[in-house]
Structures are given as C-alpha cells and as structure tokens.
Amino acid sequence: MMDQKMKMEVPAQIREFAETSVEQAEKAISSFMESASKSVAMVPGPMTDVAKQTLAITVTASAGKDALSEKPETI
C-alpha cells in the first residue's frame, strides 16, 4: 500500500507529451473509424451487415476506452 505522503509529481513536459500523444492517437483512430464507416457504406452485398456489426463493436469498445481515460493530476 502506498503512503499518501509519498506522491510523485509528473513533470509538466512529460504530462504535455503524454497528452499530445493521446490526442494524436484519438484523432488517428477517429479518422480511421470515419474512413471505415464510409467504406462499409459503399460496399454492397451480404458482407456489409457483418462489417457494420464489426464496426459497431469497435465503436462501442472505443467509447468504453474513453470512459476509462481520466487524466489523474498526480501519481
């Protein structure tokens, strides 16, 4: 168990780098999801339903990740 008096401060530069990295990753995933959604909409046939279901599962997983990605102030 960690002593409450022994908290580590994360340097501002490290925190900024991490936040920027997360933002870039979120933008890349969002762009990928948008492109995948457009591609699925353009493809006719029986696989379209499977692709739409897969995409819906991926979007749900992404939303779950967002709910878990709170940024703590200290470690």
PDB file of N, CA, C and O in Angstrom:
ATOM      1  N   MET A   1       0.835  -1.181   0.000  1.00  0.00           N
ATOM      2  CA  MET A   1       0.000   0.000   0.000  1.00  0.00           C
ATOM      3  C   MET A   1       0.880   1.245   0.000  1.00  0.00           C
ATOM      4  O   MET A   1       1.836   1.327   0.771  1.00  0.00           O
ATOM      5  N   MET A   2       0.571   2.200  -0.844  1.00  0.00           N
ATOM      6  CA  MET A   2       1.381   3.399  -0.977  1.00  0.00           C
ATOM      7  C   MET A   2       1.004   4.439   0.071  1.00  0.00           C
ATOM      8  O   MET A   2      -0.173   4.715   0.301  1.00  0.00           O
ATOM      9  N   ASP A   3       2.023   5.005   0.697  1.00  0.00           N
ATOM     10  CA  ASP A   3       1.795   6.056   1.689  1.00  0.00           C
ATOM     11  C   ASP A   3       1.277   7.306   0.985  1.00  0.00           C
ATOM     12  O   ASP A   3       1.837   7.725  -0.028  1.00  0.00           O
ATOM     13  N   GLN A   4       0.234   7.892   1.505  1.00  0.00           N
ATOM     14  CA  GLN A   4      -0.376   9.067   0.889  1.00  0.00           C
ATOM     15  C   GLN A   4       0.582  10.257   0.858  1.00  0.00           C
ATOM     16  O   GLN A   4       0.411  11.161   0.040  1.00  0.00           O
ATOM     17  N   LYS A   5       1.573  10.271   1.725  1.00  0.00           N
ATOM     18  CA  LYS A   5       2.533  11.375   1.763  1.00  0.00           C
ATOM     19  C   LYS A   5       3.574  11.262   0.653  1.00  0.00           C
ATOM     20  O   LYS A   5       4.269  12.233   0.351  1.00  0.00           O
ATOM     21  N   MET A   6       3.684  10.083   0.045  1.00  0.00           N
ATOM     22  CA  MET A   6       4.709   9.846  -0.973  1.00  0.00           C
ATOM     23  C   MET A   6       4.122   9.887  -2.374  1.00  0.00           C
ATOM     24  O   MET A   6       4.156   8.885  -3.087  1.00  0.00           O
ATOM     25  N   LYS A   7       3.597  11.007  -2.769  1.00  0.00           N
ATOM     26  CA  LYS A   7       3.049  11.159  -4.115  1.00  0.00           C
ATOM     27  C   LYS A   7       4.124  11.711  -5.039  1.00  0.00           C
ATOM     28  O   LYS A   7       4.880  12.608  -4.666  1.00  0.00           O
ATOM     29  N   MET A   8       4.183  11.168  -6.238  1.00  0.00           N
ATOM     30  CA  MET A   8       5.129  11.658  -7.234  1.00  0.00           C
ATOM     31  C   MET A   8       4.444  12.675  -8.126  1.00  0.00           C
ATOM     32  O   MET A   8       3.302  12.478  -8.540  1.00  0.00           O
ATOM     33  N   GLU A   9       5.121  13.731  -8.413  1.00  0.00           N
ATOM     34  CA  GLU A   9       4.626  14.721  -9.349  1.00  0.00           C
ATOM     35  C   GLU A   9       5.177  14.383 -10.728  1.00  0.00           C
ATOM     36  O   GLU A   9       6.360  14.077 -10.874  1.00  0.00           O
ATOM     37  N   VAL A  10       4.321  14.439 -11.731  1.00  0.00           N
ATOM     38  CA  VAL A  10       4.751  14.200 -13.105  1.00  0.00           C
ATOM     39  C   VAL A  10       5.178  15.547 -13.684  1.00  0.00           C
ATOM     40  O   VAL A  10       4.401  16.503 -13.672  1.00  0.00           O
ATOM     41  N   PRO A  11       6.409  15.627 -14.192  1.00  0.00           N
ATOM     42  CA  PRO A  11       6.871  16.898 -14.756  1.00  0.00           C
ATOM     43  C   PRO A  11       5.940  17.376 -15.869  1.00  0.00           C
ATOM     44  O   PRO A  11       5.381  16.571 -16.614  1.00  0.00           O
ATOM     45  N   ALA A  12       5.784  18.679 -15.970  1.00  0.00           N
ATOM     46  CA  ALA A  12       4.872  19.287 -16.942  1.00  0.00           C
ATOM     47  C   ALA A  12       5.192  18.853 -18.367  1.00  0.00           C
ATOM     48  O   ALA A  12       4.280  18.605 -19.155  1.00  0.00           O
ATOM     49  N   GLN A  13       6.472  18.758 -18.706  1.00  0.00           N
ATOM     50  CA  GLN A  13       6.857  18.359 -20.067  1.00  0.00           C
ATOM     51  C   GLN A  13       6.419  16.929 -20.377  1.00  0.00           C
ATOM     52  O   GLN A  13       5.962  16.647 -21.485  1.00  0.00           O
ATOM     53  N   ILE A  14       6.554  16.038 -19.419  1.00  0.00           N
ATOM     54  CA  ILE A  14       6.144  14.646 -19.613  1.00  0.00           C
ATOM     55  C   ILE A  14       4.627  14.577 -19.755  1.00  0.00           C
ATOM     56  O   ILE A  14       4.109  13.884 -20.631  1.00  0.00           O
ATOM     57  N   ARG A  15       3.920  15.299 -18.888  1.00  0.00           N
ATOM     58  CA  ARG A  15       2.457  15.325 -18.933  1.00  0.00           C
ATOM     59  C   ARG A  15       1.977  15.871 -20.292  1.00  0.00           C
ATOM     60  O   ARG A  15       1.067  15.311 -20.904  1.00  0.00           O
ATOM     61  N   GLU A  16       2.597  16.967 -20.752  1.00  0.00           N
ATOM     62  CA  GLU A  16       2.216  17.566 -22.036  1.00  0.00           C
ATOM     63  C   GLU A  16       2.475  16.604 -23.191  1.00  0.00           C
ATOM     64  O   GLU A  16       1.645  16.473 -24.091  1.00  0.00           O
ATOM     65  N   PHE A  17       3.630  15.927 -23.166  1.00  0.00           N
ATOM     66  CA  PHE A  17       3.960  14.951 -24.198  1.00  0.00           C
ATOM     67  C   PHE A  17       2.938  13.820 -24.231  1.00  0.00           C
ATOM     68  O   PHE A  17       2.477  13.420 -25.300  1.00  0.00           O
ATOM     69  N   ALA A  18       2.589  13.312 -23.056  1.00  0.00           N
ATOM     70  CA  ALA A  18       1.622  12.212 -22.970  1.00  0.00           C
ATOM     71  C   ALA A  18       0.250  12.655 -23.475  1.00  0.00           C
ATOM     72  O   ALA A  18      -0.405  11.925 -24.220  1.00  0.00           O
ATOM     73  N   GLU A  19      -0.182  13.838 -23.075  1.00  0.00           N
ATOM     74  CA  GLU A  19      -1.490  14.337 -23.510  1.00  0.00           C
ATOM     75  C   GLU A  19      -1.524  14.537 -25.021  1.00  0.00           C
ATOM     76  O   GLU A  19      -2.514  14.207 -25.674  1.00  0.00           O
ATOM     77  N   THR A  20      -0.441  15.079 -25.574  1.00  0.00           N
ATOM     78  CA  THR A  20      -0.363  15.278 -27.025  1.00  0.00           C
ATOM     79  C   THR A  20      -0.391  13.939 -27.750  1.00  0.00           C
ATOM     80  O   THR A  20      -1.056  13.798 -28.776  1.00  0.00           O
ATOM     81  N   SER A  21       0.325  12.963 -27.220  1.00  0.00           N
ATOM     82  CA  SER A  21       0.347  11.630 -27.837  1.00  0.00           C
ATOM     83  C   SER A  21      -1.034  10.994 -27.837  1.00  0.00           C
ATOM     84  O   SER A  21      -1.448  10.402 -28.834  1.00  0.00           O
ATOM     85  N   VAL A  22      -1.748  11.114 -26.726  1.00  0.00           N
ATOM     86  CA  VAL A  22      -3.093  10.551 -26.627  1.00  0.00           C
ATOM     87  C   VAL A  22      -4.032  11.262 -27.600  1.00  0.00           C
ATOM     88  O   VAL A  22      -4.830  10.613 -28.277  1.00  0.00           O
ATOM     89  N   GLU A  23      -3.942  12.588 -27.673  1.00  0.00           N
ATOM     90  CA  GLU A  23      -4.794  13.345 -28.598  1.00  0.00           C
ATOM     91  C   GLU A  23      -4.543  12.924 -30.040  1.00  0.00           C
ATOM     92  O   GLU A  23      -5.488  12.742 -30.807  1.00  0.00           O
ATOM     93  N   GLN A  24      -3.269  12.768 -30.413  1.00  0.00           N
ATOM     94  CA  GLN A  24      -2.933  12.346 -31.777  1.00  0.00           C
ATOM     95  C   GLN A  24      -3.462  10.952 -32.068  1.00  0.00           C
ATOM     96  O   GLN A  24      -3.977  10.698 -33.157  1.00  0.00           O
ATOM     97  N   ALA A  25      -3.342  10.053 -31.113  1.00  0.00           N
ATOM     98  CA  ALA A  25      -3.850   8.688 -31.293  1.00  0.00           C
ATOM     99  C   ALA A  25      -5.367   8.696 -31.433  1.00  0.00           C
ATOM    100  O   ALA A  25      -5.917   7.974 -32.266  1.00  0.00           O
ATOM    101  N   GLU A  26      -6.047   9.507 -30.624  1.00  0.00           N
ATOM    102  CA  GLU A  26      -7.506   9.589 -30.714  1.00  0.00           C
ATOM    103  C   GLU A  26      -7.941  10.144 -32.075  1.00  0.00           C
ATOM    104  O   GLU A  26      -8.914   9.661 -32.654  1.00  0.00           O
ATOM    105  N   LYS A  27      -7.230  11.152 -32.587  1.00  0.00           N
ATOM    106  CA  LYS A  27      -7.554  11.705 -33.905  1.00  0.00           C
ATOM    107  C   LYS A  27      -7.337  10.664 -34.997  1.00  0.00           C
ATOM    108  O   LYS A  27      -8.141  10.552 -35.922  1.00  0.00           O
ATOM    109  N   ALA A  28      -6.248   9.901 -34.888  1.00  0.00           N
ATOM    110  CA  ALA A  28      -5.958   8.876 -35.894  1.00  0.00           C
ATOM    111  C   ALA A  28      -7.029   7.791 -35.879  1.00  0.00           C
ATOM    112  O   ALA A  28      -7.485   7.352 -36.934  1.00  0.00           O
ATOM    113  N   ILE A  29      -7.430   7.361 -34.693  1.00  0.00           N
ATOM    114  CA  ILE A  29      -8.473   6.329 -34.591  1.00  0.00           C
ATOM    115  C   ILE A  29      -9.797   6.857 -35.115  1.00  0.00           C
ATOM    116  O   ILE A  29     -10.521   6.145 -35.810  1.00  0.00           O
ATOM    117  N   SER A  30     -10.116   8.102 -34.786  1.00  0.00           N
ATOM    118  CA  SER A  30     -11.355   8.707 -35.261  1.00  0.00           C
ATOM    119  C   SER A  30     -11.373   8.782 -36.785  1.00  0.00           C
ATOM    120  O   SER A  30     -12.384   8.475 -37.417  1.00  0.00           O
ATOM    121  N   SER A  31     -10.260   9.188 -37.362  1.00  0.00           N
ATOM    122  CA  SER A  31     -10.156   9.267 -38.820  1.00  0.00           C
ATOM    123  C   SER A  31     -10.296   7.884 -39.451  1.00  0.00           C
ATOM    124  O   SER A  31     -10.973   7.726 -40.467  1.00  0.00           O
ATOM    125  N   PHE A  32      -9.655   6.884 -38.844  1.00  0.00           N
ATOM    126  CA  PHE A  32      -9.760   5.516 -39.338  1.00  0.00           C
ATOM    127  C   PHE A  32     -11.198   5.029 -39.281  1.00  0.00           C
ATOM    128  O   PHE A  32     -11.697   4.437 -40.237  1.00  0.00           O
ATOM    129  N   MET A  33     -11.869   5.282 -38.147  1.00  0.00           N
ATOM    130  CA  MET A  33     -13.248   4.829 -37.975  1.00  0.00           C
ATOM    131  C   MET A  33     -14.174   5.502 -39.004  1.00  0.00           C
ATOM    132  O   MET A  33     -15.064   4.860 -39.562  1.00  0.00           O
ATOM    133  N   GLU A  34     -13.952   6.783 -39.242  1.00  0.00           N
ATOM    134  CA  GLU A  34     -14.762   7.504 -40.224  1.00  0.00           C
ATOM    135  C   GLU A  34     -14.556   6.924 -41.626  1.00  0.00           C
ATOM    136  O   GLU A  34     -15.517   6.714 -42.367  1.00  0.00           O
ATOM    137  N   SER A  35     -13.305   6.669 -41.977  1.00  0.00           N
ATOM    138  CA  SER A  35     -12.999   6.085 -43.292  1.00  0.00           C
ATOM    139  C   SER A  35     -13.580   4.676 -43.419  1.00  0.00           C
ATOM    140  O   SER A  35     -14.118   4.315 -44.465  1.00  0.00           O
ATOM    141  N   ALA A  36     -13.469   3.888 -42.356  1.00  0.00           N
ATOM    142  CA  ALA A  36     -14.017   2.530 -42.380  1.00  0.00           C
ATOM    143  C   ALA A  36     -15.532   2.572 -42.538  1.00  0.00           C
ATOM    144  O   ALA A  36     -16.108   1.778 -43.282  1.00  0.00           O
ATOM    145  N   SER A  37     -16.165   3.492 -41.843  1.00  0.00           N
ATOM    146  CA  SER A  37     -17.619   3.619 -41.934  1.00  0.00           C
ATOM    147  C   SER A  37     -18.054   3.981 -43.357  1.00  0.00           C
ATOM    148  O   SER A  37     -19.022   3.427 -43.880  1.00  0.00           O
ATOM    149  N   LYS A  38     -17.333   4.910 -43.968  1.00  0.00           N
ATOM    150  CA  LYS A  38     -17.654   5.308 -45.346  1.00  0.00           C
ATOM    151  C   LYS A  38     -17.441   4.144 -46.311  1.00  0.00           C
ATOM    152  O   LYS A  38     -18.231   3.941 -47.233  1.00  0.00           O
ATOM    153  N   SER A  39     -16.375   3.386 -46.094  1.00  0.00           N
ATOM    154  CA  SER A  39     -16.086   2.242 -46.957  1.00  0.00           C
ATOM    155  C   SER A  39     -17.167   1.179 -46.846  1.00  0.00           C
ATOM    156  O   SER A  39     -17.595   0.619 -47.855  1.00  0.00           O
ATOM    157  N   VAL A  40     -17.607   0.900 -45.629  1.00  0.00           N
ATOM    158  CA  VAL A  40     -18.646  -0.107 -45.404  1.00  0.00           C
ATOM    159  C   VAL A  40     -19.938   0.323 -46.094  1.00  0.00           C
ATOM    160  O   VAL A  40     -20.642  -0.503 -46.675  1.00  0.00           O
ATOM    161  N   ALA A  41     -20.243   1.608 -46.028  1.00  0.00           N
ATOM    162  CA  ALA A  41     -21.474   2.109 -46.638  1.00  0.00           C
ATOM    163  C   ALA A  41     -21.450   1.972 -48.161  1.00  0.00           C
ATOM    164  O   ALA A  41     -22.504   1.872 -48.790  1.00  0.00           O
ATOM    165  N   MET A  42     -20.265   1.969 -48.749  1.00  0.00           N
ATOM    166  CA  MET A  42     -20.144   1.914 -50.207  1.00  0.00           C
ATOM    167  C   MET A  42     -20.170   0.485 -50.751  1.00  0.00           C
ATOM    168  O   MET A  42     -20.437   0.288 -51.936  1.00  0.00           O
ATOM    169  N   VAL A  43     -19.901  -0.506 -49.916  1.00  0.00           N
ATOM    170  CA  VAL A  43     -19.790  -1.888 -50.383  1.00  0.00           C
ATOM    171  C   VAL A  43     -21.153  -2.581 -50.320  1.00  0.00           C
ATOM    172  O   VAL A  43     -21.724  -2.729 -49.239  1.00  0.00           O
ATOM    173  N   PRO A  44     -21.668  -2.998 -51.456  1.00  0.00           N
ATOM    174  CA  PRO A  44     -22.938  -3.729 -51.436  1.00  0.00           C
ATOM    175  C   PRO A  44     -22.702  -5.214 -51.164  1.00  0.00           C
ATOM    176  O   PRO A  44     -21.603  -5.723 -51.382  1.00  0.00           O
ATOM    177  N   GLY A  45     -23.718  -5.890 -50.696  1.00  0.00           N
ATOM    178  CA  GLY A  45     -23.622  -7.340 -50.543  1.00  0.00           C
ATOM    179  C   GLY A  45     -23.821  -7.803 -49.116  1.00  0.00           C
ATOM    180  O   GLY A  45     -23.976  -6.999 -48.196  1.00  0.00           O
ATOM    181  N   PRO A  46     -23.813  -9.130 -48.949  1.00  0.00           N
ATOM    182  CA  PRO A  46     -24.095  -9.727 -47.640  1.00  0.00           C
ATOM    183  C   PRO A  46     -23.033  -9.416 -46.588  1.00  0.00           C
ATOM    184  O   PRO A  46     -23.344  -9.426 -45.397  1.00  0.00           O
ATOM    185  N   MET A  47     -21.817  -9.147 -46.977  1.00  0.00           N
ATOM    186  CA  MET A  47     -20.756  -8.849 -46.003  1.00  0.00           C
ATOM    187  C   MET A  47     -20.936  -7.474 -45.383  1.00  0.00           C
ATOM    188  O   MET A  47     -20.325  -7.175 -44.357  1.00  0.00           O
ATOM    189  N   THR A  48     -21.757  -6.640 -45.985  1.00  0.00           N
ATOM    190  CA  THR A  48     -21.981  -5.303 -45.441  1.00  0.00           C
ATOM    191  C   THR A  48     -22.537  -5.378 -44.030  1.00  0.00           C
ATOM    192  O   THR A  48     -22.100  -4.623 -43.162  1.00  0.00           O
ATOM    193  N   ASP A  49     -23.489  -6.267 -43.777  1.00  0.00           N
ATOM    194  CA  ASP A  49     -24.060  -6.398 -42.438  1.00  0.00           C
ATOM    195  C   ASP A  49     -23.011  -6.840 -41.419  1.00  0.00           C
ATOM    196  O   ASP A  49     -22.971  -6.329 -40.300  1.00  0.00           O
ATOM    197  N   VAL A  50     -22.173  -7.780 -41.808  1.00  0.00           N
ATOM    198  CA  VAL A  50     -21.121  -8.249 -40.912  1.00  0.00           C
ATOM    199  C   VAL A  50     -20.142  -7.109 -40.621  1.00  0.00           C
ATOM    200  O   VAL A  50     -19.741  -6.905 -39.476  1.00  0.00           O
ATOM    201  N   ALA A  51     -19.767  -6.380 -41.652  1.00  0.00           N
ATOM    202  CA  ALA A  51     -18.839  -5.264 -41.469  1.00  0.00           C
ATOM    203  C   ALA A  51     -19.457  -4.185 -40.584  1.00  0.00           C
ATOM    204  O   ALA A  51     -18.769  -3.604 -39.745  1.00  0.00           O
ATOM    205  N   LYS A  52     -20.744  -3.913 -40.765  1.00  0.00           N
ATOM    206  CA  LYS A  52     -21.416  -2.909 -39.924  1.00  0.00           C
ATOM    207  C   LYS A  52     -21.453  -3.358 -38.467  1.00  0.00           C
ATOM    208  O   LYS A  52     -21.263  -2.542 -37.565  1.00  0.00           O
ATOM    209  N   GLN A  53     -21.695  -4.638 -38.228  1.00  0.00           N
ATOM    210  CA  GLN A  53     -21.712  -5.154 -36.855  1.00  0.00           C
ATOM    211  C   GLN A  53     -20.323  -5.063 -36.223  1.00  0.00           C
ATOM    212  O   GLN A  53     -20.186  -4.694 -35.057  1.00  0.00           O
ATOM    213  N   THR A  54     -19.304  -5.400 -37.000  1.00  0.00           N
ATOM    214  CA  THR A  54     -17.932  -5.319 -36.514  1.00  0.00           C
ATOM    215  C   THR A  54     -17.567  -3.882 -36.184  1.00  0.00           C
ATOM    216  O   THR A  54     -16.946  -3.612 -35.156  1.00  0.00           O
ATOM    217  N   LEU A  55     -17.951  -2.968 -37.051  1.00  0.00           N
ATOM    218  CA  LEU A  55     -17.689  -1.555 -36.824  1.00  0.00           C
ATOM    219  C   LEU A  55     -18.414  -1.065 -35.580  1.00  0.00           C
ATOM    220  O   LEU A  55     -17.845  -0.293 -34.809  1.00  0.00           O
ATOM    221  N   ALA A  56     -19.656  -1.493 -35.365  1.00  0.00           N
ATOM    222  CA  ALA A  56     -20.417  -1.096 -34.181  1.00  0.00           C
ATOM    223  C   ALA A  56     -19.737  -1.593 -32.906  1.00  0.00           C
ATOM    224  O   ALA A  56     -19.699  -0.879 -31.905  1.00  0.00           O
ATOM    225  N   ILE A  57     -19.207  -2.805 -32.941  1.00  0.00           N
ATOM    226  CA  ILE A  57     -18.490  -3.347 -31.778  1.00  0.00           C
ATOM    227  C   ILE A  57     -17.232  -2.521 -31.507  1.00  0.00           C
ATOM    228  O   ILE A  57     -16.914  -2.225 -30.356  1.00  0.00           O
ATOM    229  N   THR A  58     -16.530  -2.155 -32.560  1.00  0.00           N
ATOM    230  CA  THR A  58     -15.315  -1.357 -32.409  1.00  0.00           C
ATOM    231  C   THR A  58     -15.631   0.016 -31.836  1.00  0.00           C
ATOM    232  O   THR A  58     -14.903   0.507 -30.973  1.00  0.00           O
ATOM    233  N   VAL A  59     -16.707   0.641 -32.302  1.00  0.00           N
ATOM    234  CA  VAL A  59     -17.113   1.949 -31.788  1.00  0.00           C
ATOM    235  C   VAL A  59     -17.485   1.842 -30.313  1.00  0.00           C
ATOM    236  O   VAL A  59     -17.144   2.721 -29.522  1.00  0.00           O
ATOM    237  N   THR A  60     -18.177   0.775 -29.942  1.00  0.00           N
ATOM    238  CA  THR A  60     -18.552   0.561 -28.544  1.00  0.00           C
ATOM    239  C   THR A  60     -17.303   0.397 -27.679  1.00  0.00           C
ATOM    240  O   THR A  60     -17.232   0.950 -26.581  1.00  0.00           O
ATOM    241  N   ALA A  61     -16.333  -0.352 -28.162  1.00  0.00           N
ATOM    242  CA  ALA A  61     -15.083  -0.540 -27.419  1.00  0.00           C
ATOM    243  C   ALA A  61     -14.343   0.782 -27.277  1.00  0.00           C
ATOM    244  O   ALA A  61     -13.763   1.063 -26.228  1.00  0.00           O
ATOM    245  N   SER A  62     -14.362   1.588 -28.323  1.00  0.00           N
ATOM    246  CA  SER A  62     -13.716   2.896 -28.276  1.00  0.00           C
ATOM    247  C   SER A  62     -14.384   3.798 -27.246  1.00  0.00           C
ATOM    248  O   SER A  62     -13.704   4.532 -26.529  1.00  0.00           O
ATOM    249  N   ALA A  63     -15.707   3.749 -27.168  1.00  0.00           N
ATOM    250  CA  ALA A  63     -16.440   4.553 -26.181  1.00  0.00           C
ATOM    251  C   ALA A  63     -16.086   4.100 -24.771  1.00  0.00           C
ATOM    252  O   ALA A  63     -15.968   4.926 -23.866  1.00  0.00           O
ATOM    253  N   GLY A  64     -15.917   2.805 -24.578  1.00  0.00           N
ATOM    254  CA  GLY A  64     -15.513   2.292 -23.274  1.00  0.00           C
ATOM    255  C   GLY A  64     -14.131   2.771 -22.882  1.00  0.00           C
ATOM    256  O   GLY A  64     -13.879   3.076 -21.717  1.00  0.00           O
ATOM    257  N   LYS A  65     -13.239   2.837 -23.850  1.00  0.00           N
ATOM    258  CA  LYS A  65     -11.895   3.349 -23.593  1.00  0.00           C
ATOM    259  C   LYS A  65     -11.958   4.804 -23.167  1.00  0.00           C
ATOM    260  O   LYS A  65     -11.222   5.212 -22.268  1.00  0.00           O
ATOM    261  N   ASP A  66     -12.817   5.591 -23.789  1.00  0.00           N
ATOM    262  CA  ASP A  66     -12.965   6.996 -23.432  1.00  0.00           C
ATOM    263  C   ASP A  66     -13.431   7.163 -21.996  1.00  0.00           C
ATOM    264  O   ASP A  66     -12.989   8.073 -21.295  1.00  0.00           O
ATOM    265  N   ALA A  67     -14.312   6.295 -21.564  1.00  0.00           N
ATOM    266  CA  ALA A  67     -14.819   6.378 -20.191  1.00  0.00           C
ATOM    267  C   ALA A  67     -13.726   6.049 -19.174  1.00  0.00           C
ATOM    268  O   ALA A  67     -13.775   6.519 -18.037  1.00  0.00           O
ATOM    269  N   LEU A  68     -12.753   5.254 -19.574  1.00  0.00           N
ATOM    270  CA  LEU A  68     -11.680   4.856 -18.658  1.00  0.00           C
ATOM    271  C   LEU A  68     -10.455   5.763 -18.697  1.00  0.00           C
ATOM    272  O   LEU A  68      -9.542   5.595 -17.888  1.00  0.00           O
ATOM    273  N   SER A  69     -10.418   6.715 -19.619  1.00  0.00           N
ATOM    274  CA  SER A  69      -9.208   7.505 -19.813  1.00  0.00           C
ATOM    275  C   SER A  69      -9.236   8.838 -19.082  1.00  0.00           C
ATOM    276  O   SER A  69      -8.991   9.887 -19.676  1.00  0.00           O
ATOM    277  N   GLU A  70      -9.535   8.788 -17.798  1.00  0.00           N
ATOM    278  CA  GLU A  70      -9.468  10.007 -16.995  1.00  0.00           C
ATOM    279  C   GLU A  70      -8.007  10.306 -16.737  1.00  0.00           C
ATOM    280  O   GLU A  70      -7.199   9.389 -16.588  1.00  0.00           O
ATOM    281  N   LYS A  71      -7.660  11.591 -16.685  1.00  0.00           N
ATOM    282  CA  LYS A  71      -6.281  12.006 -16.504  1.00  0.00           C
ATOM    283  C   LYS A  71      -6.045  12.401 -15.046  1.00  0.00           C
ATOM    284  O   LYS A  71      -6.514  13.451 -14.606  1.00  0.00           O
ATOM    285  N   PRO A  72      -5.315  11.561 -14.289  1.00  0.00           N
ATOM    286  CA  PRO A  72      -5.049  11.920 -12.897  1.00  0.00           C
ATOM    287  C   PRO A  72      -4.060  13.076 -12.805  1.00  0.00           C
ATOM    288  O   PRO A  72      -3.206  13.231 -13.678  1.00  0.00           O
ATOM    289  N   GLU A  73      -4.163  13.872 -11.776  1.00  0.00           N
ATOM    290  CA  GLU A  73      -3.255  15.002 -11.573  1.00  0.00           C
ATOM    291  C   GLU A  73      -1.920  14.568 -11.012  1.00  0.00           C
ATOM    292  O   GLU A  73      -0.887  15.139 -11.361  1.00  0.00           O
ATOM    293  N   THR A  74      -1.923  13.561 -10.142  1.00  0.00           N
ATOM    294  CA  THR A  74      -0.673  13.058  -9.567  1.00  0.00           C
ATOM    295  C   THR A  74      -0.707  11.538  -9.565  1.00  0.00           C
ATOM    296  O   THR A  74      -1.765  10.916  -9.657  1.00  0.00           O
ATOM    297  N   ILE A  75       0.475  10.967  -9.460  1.00  0.00           N
ATOM    298  CA  ILE A  75       0.563   9.507  -9.404  1.00  0.00           C
ATOM    299  C   ILE A  75       0.900   9.109  -7.996  1.00  0.00           C
ATOM    300  O   ILE A  75       1.027   7.920  -7.704  1.00  0.00           O
TER     301      ILE A  75
END
